[in-house]
Amino acid sequence: MKYTRYERARIVGARALQISMGAPVLVKTAKIDPLDIALEEFDADRVPITVKRQFGDRSEVL
């Protein structure tokens, strides 16, 4: 799925917060900064977060 820059920012930010609070890291990395780790997970398509989009006719797509 292609994400907008706003969805990408929200996903990476939320995942970085989870990592900083002690969530397990889903990729092997030597990085320490939660934001860098979250970006690496996002690039590897390993982030366990989904986006629910709502369209004008109120139908939804995951």
N, CA and C atoms as an extended XYZ file, in Angstrom:
186
Properties=species:S:1:pos:R:3:atomname:S:1:resname:S:1:resid:I:1 pbc="F F F"
N         0.843       -1.175        0.000 N   MET     1
C         0.000        0.000        0.000 CA  MET     1
C         0.891        1.242        0.000 C   MET     1
N         0.518        2.213       -0.757 N   LYS     2
C         1.250        3.471       -0.790 CA  LYS     2
C         0.642        4.411        0.250 C   LYS     2
N         1.488        4.992        1.065 N   TYR     3
C         1.029        5.877        2.121 CA  TYR     3
C         1.300        7.332        1.748 C   TYR     3
N         0.454        8.221        2.261 N   THR     4
C         0.724        9.644        2.100 CA  THR     4
C         1.830       10.023        3.077 C   THR     4
N         2.409       11.186        2.898 N   ARG     5
C         3.482       11.589        3.810 CA  ARG     5
C         2.965       11.771        5.234 C   ARG     5
N         1.689       12.118        5.375 N   TYR     6
C         1.109       12.297        6.705 CA  TYR     6
C         0.896       10.939        7.386 C   TYR     6
N         0.429        9.957        6.621 N   GLU     7
C         0.265        8.614        7.174 CA  GLU     7
C         1.617        8.042        7.561 C   GLU     7
N         2.606        8.249        6.712 N   ARG     8
C         3.959        7.748        6.993 CA  ARG     8
C         4.505        8.370        8.279 C   ARG     8
N         4.335        9.677        8.425 N   ALA     9
C         4.814       10.363        9.624 CA  ALA     9
C         4.107        9.838       10.871 C   ALA     9
N         2.813        9.606       10.773 N   ARG    10
C         2.045        9.124       11.914 CA  ARG    10
C         2.447        7.706       12.293 C   ARG    10
N         2.629        6.847       11.292 N   ILE    11
C         3.010        5.459       11.542 CA  ILE    11
C         4.399        5.389       12.173 C   ILE    11
N         5.359        6.090       11.589 N   VAL    12
C         6.730        6.048       12.098 CA  VAL    12
C         6.798        6.662       13.497 C   VAL    12
N         6.085        7.756       13.716 N   GLY    13
C         6.080        8.390       15.034 CA  GLY    13
C         5.474        7.499       16.100 C   GLY    13
N         4.360        6.856       15.770 N   ALA    14
C         3.705        5.966       16.728 CA  ALA    14
C         4.596        4.768       17.045 C   ALA    14
N         5.242        4.235       16.011 N   ARG    15
C         6.122        3.076       16.231 CA  ARG    15
C         7.349        3.471       17.042 C   ARG    15
N         7.901        4.658       16.794 N   ALA    16
C         9.056        5.125       17.565 CA  ALA    16
C         8.687        5.272       19.039 C   ALA    16
N         7.486        5.751       19.305 N   LEU    17
C         7.028        5.867       20.695 CA  LEU    17
C         6.911        4.489       21.333 C   LEU    17
N         6.363        3.521       20.601 N   GLN    18
C         6.258        2.162       21.126 CA  GLN    18
C         7.637        1.596       21.461 C   GLN    18
N         8.592        1.803       20.551 N   ILE    19
C         9.946        1.284       20.768 CA  ILE    19
C        10.579        1.949       21.983 C   ILE    19
N        10.376        3.259       22.126 N   SER    20
C        10.969        3.968       23.273 CA  SER    20
C        10.359        3.525       24.593 C   SER    20
N         9.134        2.981       24.534 N   MET    21
C         8.474        2.501       25.754 CA  MET    21
C         8.761        1.027       26.017 C   MET    21
N         9.611        0.388       25.182 N   GLY    22
C        10.039       -0.966       25.471 CA  GLY    22
C         9.477       -2.049       24.567 C   GLY    22
N         8.791       -1.682       23.495 N   ALA    23
C         8.260       -2.688       22.571 CA  ALA    23
C         9.415       -3.406       21.878 C   ALA    23
N         9.226       -4.670       21.520 N   PRO    24
C        10.306       -5.391       20.838 CA  PRO    24
C        10.580       -4.820       19.453 C   PRO    24
N        11.838       -4.811       19.068 N   VAL    25
C        12.260       -4.324       17.763 CA  VAL    25
C        12.102       -5.463       16.759 C   VAL    25
N        11.551       -5.167       15.586 N   LEU    26
C        11.205       -6.199       14.612 CA  LEU    26
C        12.235       -6.387       13.506 C   LEU    26
N        13.324       -5.635       13.549 N   VAL    27
C        14.415       -5.807       12.580 CA  VAL    27
C        15.733       -5.868       13.339 C   VAL    27
N        16.702       -6.545       12.756 N   LYS    28
C        18.040       -6.563       13.360 CA  LYS    28
C        18.743       -5.281       12.957 C   LYS    28
N        19.215       -4.536       13.950 N   THR    29
C        19.880       -3.268       13.685 CA  THR    29
C        20.842       -2.940       14.820 C   THR    29
N        21.812       -2.129       14.489 N   ALA    30
C        22.763       -1.668       15.496 CA  ALA    30
C        22.389       -0.275       15.992 C   ALA    30
N        21.318        0.287       15.459 N   LYS    31
C        20.903        1.643       15.829 CA  LYS    31
C        20.293        1.660       17.214 C   LYS    31
N        20.382        2.813       17.857 N   ILE    32
C        19.888        2.962       19.221 CA  ILE    32
C        18.678        3.890       19.283 C   ILE    32
N        18.651        4.914       18.433 N   ASP    33
C        17.576        5.904       18.444 CA  ASP    33
C        16.255        5.268       17.987 C   ASP    33
N        15.179        5.398       18.779 N   PRO    34
C        13.899        4.793       18.406 CA  PRO    34
C        13.364        5.264       17.049 C   PRO    34
N        13.589        6.526       16.706 N   LEU    35
C        13.110        7.029       15.422 CA  LEU    35
C        13.842        6.363       14.261 C   LEU    35
N        15.143        6.196       14.396 N   ASP    36
C        15.919        5.518       13.351 CA  ASP    36
C        15.481        4.058       13.197 C   ASP    36
N        15.210        3.411       14.318 N   ILE    37
C        14.759        2.020       14.278 CA  ILE    37
C        13.386        1.941       13.618 C   ILE    37
N        12.481        2.852       13.976 N   ALA    38
C        11.140        2.861       13.389 CA  ALA    38
C        11.198        3.105       11.879 C   ALA    38
N        12.074        3.988       11.442 N   LEU    39
C        12.235        4.235       10.008 CA  LEU    39
C        12.763        2.996        9.293 C   LEU    39
N        13.690        2.312        9.924 N   GLU    40
C        14.231        1.086        9.334 CA  GLU    40
C        13.152        0.001        9.245 C   GLU    40
N        12.330       -0.110       10.282 N   GLU    41
C        11.219       -1.058       10.238 CA  GLU    41
C        10.220       -0.701        9.145 C   GLU    41
N         9.932        0.581        9.011 N   PHE    42
C         8.994        1.026        7.980 CA  PHE    42
C         9.526        0.709        6.587 C   PHE    42
N        10.792        0.969        6.360 N   ASP    43
C        11.399        0.687        5.056 CA  ASP    43
C        11.419       -0.812        4.756 C   ASP    43
N        11.521       -1.635        5.802 N   ALA    44
C        11.525       -3.088        5.628 CA  ALA    44
C        10.106       -3.657        5.607 C   ALA    44
N         9.094       -2.783        5.717 N   ASP    45
C         7.683       -3.190        5.717 CA  ASP    45
C         7.379       -4.159        6.853 C   ASP    45
N         7.911       -3.862        8.036 N   ARG    46
C         7.725       -4.716        9.210 CA  ARG    46
C         6.931       -4.033       10.321 C   ARG    46
N         6.346       -2.869       10.070 N   VAL    47
C         5.627       -2.133       11.103 CA  VAL    47
C         4.227       -2.734       11.265 C   VAL    47
N         3.861       -3.150       12.475 N   PRO    48
C         2.560       -3.791       12.692 CA  PRO    48
C         1.425       -2.778       12.915 C   PRO    48
N         1.315       -1.809       12.041 N   ILE    49
C         0.290       -0.770       12.145 CA  ILE    49
C        -0.418       -0.685       10.799 C   ILE    49
N        -1.752       -0.608       10.817 N   THR    50
C        -2.517       -0.484        9.580 CA  THR    50
C        -3.178        0.886        9.517 C   THR    50
N        -3.542        1.276        8.309 N   VAL    51
C        -4.207        2.557        8.087 CA  VAL    51
C        -5.601        2.273        7.568 C   VAL    51
N        -6.584        2.904        8.167 N   LYS    52
C        -7.965        2.755        7.750 CA  LYS    52
C        -8.380        4.063        7.085 C   LYS    52
N        -8.646        4.013        5.791 N   ARG    53
C        -9.004        5.221        5.045 CA  ARG    53
C       -10.513        5.274        4.836 C   ARG    53
N       -11.068        6.474        4.957 N   GLN    54
C       -12.490        6.667        4.740 CA  GLN    54
C       -12.681        7.552        3.519 C   GLN    54
N       -13.565        7.146        2.623 N   PHE    55
C       -13.815        7.887        1.409 CA  PHE    55
C       -15.087        8.724        1.536 C   PHE    55
N       -15.366        9.565        0.531 N   GLY    56
C       -16.505       10.486        0.568 CA  GLY    56
C       -17.847        9.805        0.729 C   GLY    56
N       -18.015        8.597        0.196 N   ASP    57
C       -19.295        7.902        0.325 CA  ASP    57
C       -19.368        7.067        1.607 C   ASP    57
N       -18.447        7.318        2.521 N   ARG    58
C       -18.359        6.678        3.841 CA  ARG    58
C       -17.940        5.212        3.786 C   ARG    58
N       -17.516        4.725        2.613 N   SER    59
C       -16.978        3.385        2.559 CA  SER    59
C       -15.544        3.426        3.069 C   SER    59
N       -15.067        2.298        3.567 N   GLU    60
C       -13.735        2.258        4.173 CA  GLU    60
C       -12.876        1.207        3.505 C   GLU    60
N       -11.622        1.497        3.436 N   VAL    61
C       -10.648        0.564        2.878 CA  VAL    61
C        -9.498        0.442        3.855 C   VAL    61
N        -9.075       -0.788        4.100 N   LEU    62
C        -7.921       -1.011        4.997 CA  LEU    62
C        -6.660       -1.038        4.210 C   LEU    62
